[in-house]
Amino acid sequence: MGRSIVITGASSGIGRAVAERFLAAGWKVALIARRADALAAVASGSDQALALPCDVIRPDRVDAAFAAATARFGRIDALFNNAGIFRPAGLIDEIPLSDWTETVDVNLNGMFHAARAAFRQMRAQSPQGGRIINNGSISAQVPRPGSVGYTVTKHAISGLTKALALDGRPYDIACGQIDIGNAETDMVRTASAAGVQAGRAPEPMMDVAHVADAVLAMADLPLSANVLSMTLMATKMALVGRG
């Protein structure tokens, strides 16, 4: 039987690219996102895909989605914890408090809810174990200007990754993180365009397919090996150096 993975934020961008890559590799894939029509489009034509419309900020809905995936596939071998948002840039005293709250709800609480549901199932199933891959961001290392909400939540995900990597050891649950720099998606194009409007140079981009390949490589490892932290970035982006 093929292995199974749950992917959050699977309706577009990085999540969709990863879902399509895993399906092509023969995995059984549970797709979680808010937009049922977009999920149906990703799942279309594959009997290995299970569309589970769900808002990750709702822990009851997340638990129900994982229960449905387990009922369909028998077990959960991996989670790609990917759902996230990036609200318009602004200084801390200028951004609406609603943007801060929504960013924390999705990028931190939502990833916590999904990791919690995955950890619970992986600890309970037989054979025990699985892998959680959190989508961090290079913002977990260095911020964009005006990105306080996104940056703070992505730093928190680094802590979540390390805590789960430690707590998962007795149960063969591996946890790692991929920090992605400028995969060409709608969200990144929007953030980059805002930077150009603010007078910064256009940012180098890379094909999102490289991210999908990297996540698959992390998931394909045996549980005796783990990529705790990977940075995958457009080669010429200004992450290191003095700019």
N, C-alpha and C positions, 0 to 999 in steps of 0.2 A: 504494500500500500504506500502511496506517495505521502510525503510530509505535508503538514498544514501550517498556514500562517494567517494571522489576522493583521490587516493593514488599516490604520485609521487615516482619515483624510485622503481616502482612496479615489475620490471622484475627479481629481484634477492634479496638475503639477507633478511634483515628486511622487506623491502617493500613487497616482495613476500609472506613471512610468514604472514604478517598482511592482505594482500589481501585474501589469502586462508582462514584465520580465519574468516574474515568478510563475505565472500561468504558462508561459512559453517553455519554462524549465520543468514543467510537470508537477508543480506544487498545487495543492488544494488551497484556495485563497478565499478568505472571508473579507468582504469589502465593507468598511464602515465610513460613512459620511452623512451629512445632513440631507443632501439632495438625492432623492430616490431616482429621479429620471437620469441624472448623470451616472449614478452607480449602475443602473440598468444598462447603460451604454457600455460601461467598462466590462460588465459581466456577460454581455451579449455574445452568444455563440460558443460559450464554454460551459460544459457541465461540471467543471472543477471550480467554478466561481459561485460564491454565495453573496448576494447583495443584502446588506443589513442596514437600512437607513436608521441613523442614530445620531443624536447630539451628544458628544463626549462630555459635555458639562453636566449631563444628567446621569449620576451613578447608577440609578435603577435601570435606565435604558442600556447603559454599557454592560451591566451584569446580564441583562436579558440577551443582548447580542452575543456575548461570549457563550452563554448557555446554548443558544441556537447553533453557533458554530461548532461547539463540542458535540451536540446531538447529531449534526450532519456529518462531521468528519471523525468523530470518535475520540479525538484528543487535539490539543493545541501544541504544536511544536515550536512556534515562534510568533512573536509580535513585532511588527514594525510600528512603533509608536510615533506617529508622524503628524497628526492633525495640529495645525497652528495658524495663527493670523498675524498680520503686520498692519497696524493702524497708522494713519497719516502721521508724518514726522512732526515733532514739536518739542519745545522746551518743557521741562517738568511743570512749570507754573502756567503753561499755556494749553496743554493738552486737556481735553475734557476728562473728568474723572470716570465717565462711562467708558472711555477708551481703555483706561488703565484696568478697570474692573473686568471688562470683556477679555482683554489680553491675558490677564491672570487666570480667568475662568477657563479659557481654551488652552493656552500654552502650558499652564502649570497644573491646574486642577484636572483638566481633561486628560492630560498625559498620566497624572497620578491615578485617575479612575481606571484607565485602560491597563496600566501596569499592575494595579491591584487585582483586577479581574484575571489577568494572564497569570500572575504569580500564584493566585489561589488555585487555578485549574492545573497549572504545571506541578504544583506541590501535591495535589490530590491524585493525579492520574498515575497509571501504571503501564509501562515503566515511568518512573518519576522524572521530571526535568523538562527543560526547554530553554529557549533563548529569547531575551527581550533586547531589541535594538531601538534605542531612543534617537530620534532626529534632533540633534542639538542645533548648532549653527556656529559659524565663525564669530557670531556675536557673543557666544559663550567665552570667547577669547578676547576679542576686541570689538567695540561697538561701532555702529554707524552713528553719525551725528543725529541728534533728535530722536533717538530710538529707545528711550528709557524703559518703556514697558516691555518691549521685545527683548532687550538686552538683559534686564533683570530676570525675566522668566527663563531665558536660555541658560543663564548662569545657574539657576535653580535646577534645571534639568541635569547639569553636570553633577550636582550633589545627589540627585535621585539615582543616576546611573551608578555612582560609586556605592551608595547605600545598598542598592539591589544586588550589585555584584558581590558585595560582602555577605549580605543576608541570604543570598541564594545558594551559596556554596554547599551547605549541608544537603540540599535538595536537587543538586545537579541543574540548577537554574543559572545560566550565564547571562550577564547583562553587559552590553557595550553601547557605545555612542558614536554616531557619525556627525561631525561638524562640517557642514557643506558651505562652500563659498562660491556663490554666483552661478548655480545651475540655472539655465535659461528657462524660467517659468514666468507666468503672468505676474505673480507676486514680486519676483525679483526685478522684472522689467519695470514695474511701477515704482519700486523703491529707487532703482537706478535713475529713472526719469526725473524723480523728485530731486535727486542729487545734481543732475545736470541743470535743472531749473535754478538750483541754489548756487550755481557757478562752479560745480566740480566737474572733472573730466568724466566722460562715459566710462563705465566699469567693464573690464573684460569679462566675458561669459564663457561657460562650457556647456556642452550638450547634456541634458538631463539623463540621457541614456547611460552616461558614465556613473552616475549616482546609483541607478538601478543595478548595474553590474557590481558595484562595490557592496551594496546591501546584500545581494545574493551571495557574494563571496563570504561575507561575514556569517550569513545564515547557514552556509554549506559546511562550515567547520564542525568537527565533532565537538561534543560538549566538554571534552577534556582540554579544549583550546578556546581562547576568547580574544577578540579584539576589544580591549577596554575603551580605546579612544582612537578614532581615525579622523584626520582632517583631509578632506578632498576639496580641491579648489581650482578655479581657473588659474593657470600657471602665472599669468602676468598681473593678477590682481595685487593690490598693495596691502598685503597682510603683514609682511615682514619688511624690515628696513625703515628708513626715515621718510619714505614717500617721495 
